[in-house]
C-alpha cells in the first residue's frame, strides 16, 4: 500500500529552525561557478521505519541512487566529536528511550544533581537527554545541507522546514514485518518477535517524548509505504523518484 501524506508543511515543535536557511548558504565548491541557488540543492530524504519494514536496506540503496551520503553513522560520529563522549554511549542514546539516558549518566560518573538528589533523577536525566539530543539534531541539520539519507532520529520533524526534503514512512502489518525481518536477518521467529516488540515501542516513544508527535501521523510524511506489500527494490525506485521530483519542483519555483 502506498499512501501520500497530507503534508502539513508547518514545523512541529522541536524542528530545527536553522534548517530553514540551509538552502541559502552556498557551498564553497559552488562559489564562482555561476550556479544559481536552485541548482545547489542536494536530495535530502528522511526515513522512519518500523521493525521489519526494511529501512536499513532501503536507506543505503536510496542514498547510492541519489548520489548522497547515507547518514546512519555520520550523525553519531559527529556527536562524538563535539561532545567527547564515548561512541558506544552516544549510540545507546541515539534513537533510544529514556532508559538509555540512565546508562549514559551512570557512565559519565555523575553522582549528584544540582539539588543534591541521587544520580538518575528525573531532572538530571532530562538535562542530559536534551543536551545529547540537541547535538544529534544539529549534526543532522548540518549534514542535510550537503544532502543525505537519514534513518530515524526524528528526521521528519527536525528537517521539516527544509523545502526540498522528502519524508518517508516505511511500515506494514506487524506479522508481515516480522516475517520480512526474519528473512533479512536470518533469525528465528522468537528472536524477531522479541526485537520487534522492543524496537517498535522504543522508536515511537522516542519521537513522542522528544517532539510531542505521533510518529505514525500521516501529516508528517510525503510518502507512507507498506514495504511488506511492495518489494524493497520498488520502494527504492518510488523514494528516489519522489525525492527527485521534490528537488525539481523547488528549482522550478526559482
Secondary structure as a PSIPRED ss2 file (coil, helix, strand):
# PSIPRED VFORMAT (PSIPRED V4.0)

   1 X C   1.000  0.000  0.000
   2 X E   0.000  0.000  1.000
   3 X E   0.000  0.000  1.000
   4 X E   0.000  0.000  1.000
   5 X C   1.000  0.000  0.000
   6 X C   1.000  0.000  0.000
   7 X C   1.000  0.000  0.000
   8 X C   1.000  0.000  0.000
   9 X C   1.000  0.000  0.000
  10 X C   1.000  0.000  0.000
  11 X C   1.000  0.000  0.000
  12 X C   1.000  0.000  0.000
  13 X C   1.000  0.000  0.000
  14 X C   1.000  0.000  0.000
  15 X C   1.000  0.000  0.000
  16 X C   1.000  0.000  0.000
  17 X H   0.000  1.000  0.000
  18 X H   0.000  1.000  0.000
  19 X H   0.000  1.000  0.000
  20 X H   0.000  1.000  0.000
  21 X H   0.000  1.000  0.000
  22 X H   0.000  1.000  0.000
  23 X H   0.000  1.000  0.000
  24 X H   0.000  1.000  0.000
  25 X C   1.000  0.000  0.000
  26 X C   1.000  0.000  0.000
  27 X C   1.000  0.000  0.000
  28 X H   0.000  1.000  0.000
  29 X H   0.000  1.000  0.000
  30 X H   0.000  1.000  0.000
  31 X C   1.000  0.000  0.000
  32 X C   1.000  0.000  0.000
  33 X C   1.000  0.000  0.000
  34 X C   1.000  0.000  0.000
  35 X C   1.000  0.000  0.000
  36 X C   1.000  0.000  0.000
  37 X H   0.000  1.000  0.000
  38 X H   0.000  1.000  0.000
  39 X H   0.000  1.000  0.000
  40 X H   0.000  1.000  0.000
  41 X C   1.000  0.000  0.000
  42 X C   1.000  0.000  0.000
  43 X C   1.000  0.000  0.000
  44 X E   0.000  0.000  1.000
  45 X E   0.000  0.000  1.000
  46 X E   0.000  0.000  1.000
  47 X E   0.000  0.000  1.000
  48 X E   0.000  0.000  1.000
  49 X E   0.000  0.000  1.000
  50 X C   1.000  0.000  0.000
  51 X C   1.000  0.000  0.000
  52 X C   1.000  0.000  0.000
  53 X C   1.000  0.000  0.000
  54 X C   1.000  0.000  0.000
  55 X H   0.000  1.000  0.000
  56 X H   0.000  1.000  0.000
  57 X H   0.000  1.000  0.000
  58 X H   0.000  1.000  0.000
  59 X H   0.000  1.000  0.000
  60 X H   0.000  1.000  0.000
  61 X H   0.000  1.000  0.000
  62 X H   0.000  1.000  0.000
  63 X H   0.000  1.000  0.000
  64 X H   0.000  1.000  0.000
  65 X H   0.000  1.000  0.000
  66 X H   0.000  1.000  0.000
  67 X C   1.000  0.000  0.000
  68 X C   1.000  0.000  0.000
  69 X C   1.000  0.000  0.000
  70 X E   0.000  0.000  1.000
  71 X C   1.000  0.000  0.000
  72 X H   0.000  1.000  0.000
  73 X H   0.000  1.000  0.000
  74 X H   0.000  1.000  0.000
  75 X H   0.000  1.000  0.000
  76 X H   0.000  1.000  0.000
  77 X H   0.000  1.000  0.000
  78 X H   0.000  1.000  0.000
  79 X H   0.000  1.000  0.000
  80 X H   0.000  1.000  0.000
  81 X H   0.000  1.000  0.000
  82 X H   0.000  1.000  0.000
  83 X H   0.000  1.000  0.000
  84 X C   1.000  0.000  0.000
  85 X C   1.000  0.000  0.000
  86 X C   1.000  0.000  0.000
  87 X H   0.000  1.000  0.000
  88 X H   0.000  1.000  0.000
  89 X H   0.000  1.000  0.000
  90 X H   0.000  1.000  0.000
  91 X H   0.000  1.000  0.000
  92 X H   0.000  1.000  0.000
  93 X H   0.000  1.000  0.000
  94 X C   1.000  0.000  0.000
  95 X C   1.000  0.000  0.000
  96 X C   1.000  0.000  0.000
  97 X C   1.000  0.000  0.000
  98 X H   0.000  1.000  0.000
  99 X H   0.000  1.000  0.000
 100 X H   0.000  1.000  0.000
 101 X H   0.000  1.000  0.000
 102 X H   0.000  1.000  0.000
 103 X H   0.000  1.000  0.000
 104 X H   0.000  1.000  0.000
 105 X H   0.000  1.000  0.000
 106 X H   0.000  1.000  0.000
 107 X H   0.000  1.000  0.000
 108 X H   0.000  1.000  0.000
 109 X C   1.000  0.000  0.000
 110 X C   1.000  0.000  0.000
 111 X C   1.000  0.000  0.000
 112 X E   0.000  0.000  1.000
 113 X C   1.000  0.000  0.000
 114 X C   1.000  0.000  0.000
 115 X C   1.000  0.000  0.000
 116 X C   1.000  0.000  0.000
 117 X C   1.000  0.000  0.000
 118 X E   0.000  0.000  1.000
 119 X C   1.000  0.000  0.000
 120 X C   1.000  0.000  0.000
 121 X C   1.000  0.000  0.000
 122 X H   0.000  1.000  0.000
 123 X H   0.000  1.000  0.000
 124 X H   0.000  1.000  0.000
 125 X H   0.000  1.000  0.000
 126 X H   0.000  1.000  0.000
 127 X H   0.000  1.000  0.000
 128 X H   0.000  1.000  0.000
 129 X H   0.000  1.000  0.000
 130 X H   0.000  1.000  0.000
 131 X H   0.000  1.000  0.000
 132 X H   0.000  1.000  0.000
 133 X H   0.000  1.000  0.000
 134 X H   0.000  1.000  0.000
 135 X H   0.000  1.000  0.000
 136 X H   0.000  1.000  0.000
 137 X H   0.000  1.000  0.000
 138 X H   0.000  1.000  0.000
 139 X H   0.000  1.000  0.000
 140 X H   0.000  1.000  0.000
 141 X H   0.000  1.000  0.000
 142 X H   0.000  1.000  0.000
 143 X H   0.000  1.000  0.000
 144 X H   0.000  1.000  0.000
 145 X C   1.000  0.000  0.000
 146 X C   1.000  0.000  0.000
 147 X C   1.000  0.000  0.000
 148 X E   0.000  0.000  1.000
 149 X E   0.000  0.000  1.000
 150 X E   0.000  0.000  1.000
 151 X E   0.000  0.000  1.000
 152 X C   1.000  0.000  0.000
 153 X C   1.000  0.000  0.000
 154 X C   1.000  0.000  0.000
 155 X H   0.000  1.000  0.000
 156 X H   0.000  1.000  0.000
 157 X H   0.000  1.000  0.000
 158 X H   0.000  1.000  0.000
 159 X C   1.000  0.000  0.000
 160 X C   1.000  0.000  0.000
 161 X C   1.000  0.000  0.000
 162 X C   1.000  0.000  0.000
 163 X C   1.000  0.000  0.000
 164 X C   1.000  0.000  0.000
 165 X C   1.000  0.000  0.000
 166 X E   0.000  0.000  1.000
 167 X E   0.000  0.000  1.000
 168 X E   0.000  0.000  1.000
 169 X E   0.000  0.000  1.000
 170 X E   0.000  0.000  1.000
 171 X E   0.000  0.000  1.000
 172 X C   1.000  0.000  0.000
 173 X C   1.000  0.000  0.000
 174 X H   0.000  1.000  0.000
 175 X H   0.000  1.000  0.000
 176 X H   0.000  1.000  0.000
 177 X H   0.000  1.000  0.000
 178 X H   0.000  1.000  0.000
 179 X H   0.000  1.000  0.000
 180 X H   0.000  1.000  0.000
 181 X H   0.000  1.000  0.000
 182 X H   0.000  1.000  0.000
 183 X H   0.000  1.000  0.000
 184 X H   0.000  1.000  0.000
 185 X H   0.000  1.000  0.000
 186 X C   1.000  0.000  0.000
 187 X C   1.000  0.000  0.000
 188 X C   1.000  0.000  0.000
 189 X H   0.000  1.000  0.000
 190 X H   0.000  1.000  0.000
 191 X H   0.000  1.000  0.000
 192 X H   0.000  1.000  0.000
 193 X H   0.000  1.000  0.000
 194 X H   0.000  1.000  0.000
 195 X H   0.000  1.000  0.000
 196 X H   0.000  1.000  0.000
 197 X H   0.000  1.000  0.000
 198 X H   0.000  1.000  0.000
 199 X H   0.000  1.000  0.000
 200 X H   0.000  1.000  0.000
 201 X H   0.000  1.000  0.000
 202 X H   0.000  1.000  0.000
 203 X H   0.000  1.000  0.000
 204 X H   0.000  1.000  0.000
 205 X H   0.000  1.000  0.000
 206 X H   0.000  1.000  0.000
 207 X H   0.000  1.000  0.000
 208 X H   0.000  1.000  0.000
 209 X H   0.000  1.000  0.000
 210 X H   0.000  1.000  0.000
 211 X H   0.000  1.000  0.000
 212 X C   1.000  0.000  0.000
 213 X C   1.000  0.000  0.000
 214 X C   1.000  0.000  0.000
 215 X C   1.000  0.000  0.000
 216 X C   1.000  0.000  0.000
 217 X C   1.000  0.000  0.000
 218 X H   0.000  1.000  0.000
 219 X H   0.000  1.000  0.000
 220 X H   0.000  1.000  0.000
 221 X C   1.000  0.000  0.000
 222 X C   1.000  0.000  0.000
 223 X E   0.000  0.000  1.000
 224 X E   0.000  0.000  1.000
 225 X E   0.000  0.000  1.000
 226 X E   0.000  0.000  1.000
 227 X C   1.000  0.000  0.000
 228 X C   1.000  0.000  0.000
 229 X C   1.000  0.000  0.000
 230 X C   1.000  0.000  0.000
 231 X C   1.000  0.000  0.000
 232 X H   0.000  1.000  0.000
 233 X H   0.000  1.000  0.000
 234 X H   0.000  1.000  0.000
 235 X H   0.000  1.000  0.000
 236 X H   0.000  1.000  0.000
 237 X H   0.000  1.000  0.000
 238 X H   0.000  1.000  0.000
 239 X H   0.000  1.000  0.000
 240 X H   0.000  1.000  0.000
 241 X H   0.000  1.000  0.000
 242 X H   0.000  1.000  0.000
 243 X H   0.000  1.000  0.000
 244 X H   0.000  1.000  0.000
 245 X H   0.000  1.000  0.000
 246 X H   0.000  1.000  0.000
 247 X H   0.000  1.000  0.000
 248 X H   0.000  1.000  0.000
 249 X H   0.000  1.000  0.000
 250 X H   0.000  1.000  0.000
 251 X H   0.000  1.000  0.000
 252 X H   0.000  1.000  0.000
 253 X H   0.000  1.000  0.000
 254 X C   1.000  0.000  0.000
